Amino acid sequence: MKKSLNRQAQAQFDLQLRHRINAGRVAVKAQTAFFGRQFGQVASEWKEDDTRVTFADFAISENVFAALRRDFAEDDYCSEEANPLDEVLTLGAGFAWVIDPIDGTNNYALGFPVCAISLALLHDGMPVYGFIYDYSTDALLEGGAGFGLQRNQKTVNRDRMAADAQTMLGLHFPIDLELLDKLKPLLAKYRVRCLGSGALSAAYVATGYLTGVVDFRVKVWDIAAAYALCAGAGVAFKFLEASPFPLRAFHPQMDFCPYLAGTEAVCEELQCQLGE
């Protein structure tokens, strides 16, 4: 009887999860046309942390969450742009959604196409599935542990991409000079990409375009979806300080969560250089 109840509970959870995955995909896809229309056209403002924000950030965040709340009103919803600055949201629901409506806002506002919509689904505080709409390729990357990694709902062959790509590292500047000094041997050894989008840097590790990435300036909404993508691709993802997961509370002014991700070999090399 106990095994039967466990199977029933698992089947119910799987159903709830798949309903949310399908709804998340639809909600993100519904915003891609608006995202494109506003690209390079929307006015922007500067926030206190010296990052841009646009009308499109607020609109996409509100539209995605409004669509999801219609079916999942009991879930928690976390957005850097939608949650009040002076309020900490305690996550008490089983499922939570974390969105970065425009990752790479500076690129987006200036008309440089490396930018994305990033949406993560969390269960008990852990990212279980992620969606990243990559505007530069007009592709929706999605996946999670046990689901693999897909591009436009077709399985991504990471090994094939990695075999064709040279060893490349993703970085995000500015970097503290002491940390940069530690990384110098790798900068002289490998090619480096600085994309201006934390979500895409981690996502490209999942797809195999980047061999590894180290980023000291991301926050949880930048990498929650990419964390799930890397898990789906079987790519290591290691935080250099305390992990933000399981996420128990959300605040728009949360601390950075520096991390590295990539193949086991490049992660070991990065950790060695950083003295981790």
Long-range contacts (C-beta under 8 A, 24 or more apart in sequence): 16-95, 17-121, 17-123, 17-128, 17-129, 19-71, 20-68, 20-72, 20-75, 20-95, 20-121, 20-129, 21-121, 21-129, 21-142, 21-147, 23-67, 23-68, 23-71, 23-72, 24-68, 24-97, 24-119, 24-121, 24-129, 24-131, 25-131, 25-140, 25-142, 26-67, 27-63, 27-64, 27-67, 27-68, 27-119, 28-64, 28-117, 28-119, 28-131, 28-133, 28-140, 29-133, 29-140, 30-63, 30-64, 30-67, 31-60, 31-63, 31-64, 31-101, 31-117, 31-133, 32-117, 32-133, 32-135, 32-138, 32-140, 34-59, 34-60, 34-63, 35-60, 35-102, 35-117, 35-133, 35-135, 36-135, 38-108, 39-108, 39-111, 39-113, 39-115, 39-135, 40-108, 40-109, 40-110, 40-111, 42-108, 42-109, 44-105, 44-109, 49-253, 51-105, 51-106, 52-105, 52-106, 52-109, 53-81, 53-105, 54-102, 54-105, 54-108, 54-109, 56-101, 56-102, 56-108, 57-81, 57-101, 57-102, 57-105, 58-82, 58-101, 59-101, 60-99, 60-101, 60-102, 60-117, 61-99, 61-101, 64-99, 64-101, 64-117, 64-119, 65-97, 65-99, 68-97, 76-250, 78-221, 78-247, 78-250, 79-221, 79-252, 80-219, 80-221, 80-252, 81-252, 83-250, 83-251, 83-252, 84-252, 85-252, 85-253, 87-251, 88-249, 88-250, 88-251, 89-249, 89-250, 89-251, 90-248, 90-249, 91-122, 91-125, 91-247, 91-248, 91-249, 91-250, 94-123, 94-124, 95-121, 95-122, 95-123, 96-121, 96-122, 96-123, 96-125, 96-247, 96-250, 97-121, 97-122, 98-122, 98-127, 98-220, 98-221, 98-224, 98-225, 98-247, 98-250, 99-221, 100-199, 100-221, 100-222, 100-225, 103-132, 103-197, 103-198, 103-199, 103-200, 103-222, 104-195, 104-196, 104-197, 104-198, 104-199, 104-200, 106-196, 107-196, 107-197, 108-135, 112-196, 114-195, 114-196, 114-197, 114-200, 115-196, 115-197, 115-200, 116-197, 116-199, 116-200, 116-203, 118-199, 118-221, 118-222, 118-224, 118-225, 118-226, 119-225, 120-224, 120-225, 120-227, 120-228, 121-228, 122-224, 122-245, 122-246, 122-247, 124-246, 125-245, 125-246, 125-247, 125-248, 126-245, 126-246, 126-247, 127-224, 127-225, 127-227, 127-228, 127-231, 127-245, 128-228, 129-228, 130-224, 130-225, 130-226, 130-227, 130-228, 130-229, 130-232, 131-225, 132-199, 132-200, 132-203, 132-225, 132-226, 132-229, 134-200, 134-203, 136-200, 141-203, 141-206, 141-207, 141-229, 142-229, 143-206, 143-228, 143-229, 143-231, 143-232, 143-233, 144-228, 144-229, 144-231, 144-232, 145-228, 145-231, 145-232, 146-232, 147-232, 148-232, 148-233, 149-206, 149-207, 149-229, 149-232, 149-233, 151-207, 156-206, 156-207, 156-208, 156-233, 158-206, 158-207, 158-208, 158-233, 158-234, 158-235, 159-208, 160-208, 161-207, 161-208, 161-209, 162-208, 162-211, 162-263, 165-208, 165-209, 165-210, 165-211, 166-191, 167-191, 167-211, 167-266, 168-192, 168-193, 168-209, 168-210, 168-211, 169-193, 169-210, 169-211, 169-212, 169-213, 169-214, 169-262, 169-266, 169-270, 170-194, 170-195, 170-201, 170-202, 170-204, 170-205, 170-210, 170-212, 170-213, 170-214, 170-215, 171-213, 171-214, 171-215, 172-196, 172-198, 172-201, 172-215, 172-216, 172-217, 172-218, 174-217, 175-216, 176-216, 179-216, 179-274, 182-273, 182-274, 182-275, 183-214, 183-270, 183-273, 183-274, 185-273, 186-269, 186-270, 186-273, 198-222, 198-223, 198-226, 199-223, 199-225, 199-226, 201-226, 202-226, 202-227, 202-229, 202-230, 202-237, 202-259, 202-261, 203-229, 205-230, 205-235, 205-261, 205-262, 206-230, 206-232, 206-233, 206-235, 207-233, 208-233, 210-262, 211-262, 211-263, 211-266, 212-260, 212-261, 212-262, 212-263, 212-266, 212-267, 212-269, 212-270, 213-260, 213-261, 213-262, 214-240, 214-258, 214-259, 214-260, 214-270, 214-274, 215-258, 215-259, 215-260, 216-240, 216-256, 216-258, 217-256, 217-258, 218-256, 218-257, 218-258, 218-259, 219-254, 219-255, 219-256, 219-257, 220-244, 220-247, 220-250, 220-254, 220-257, 223-257, 223-259, 230-261, 235-261, 235-262, 235-263, 236-261, 236-262, 236-263, 236-264, 236-267, 237-261, 238-267, 238-271, 240-274, 240-276
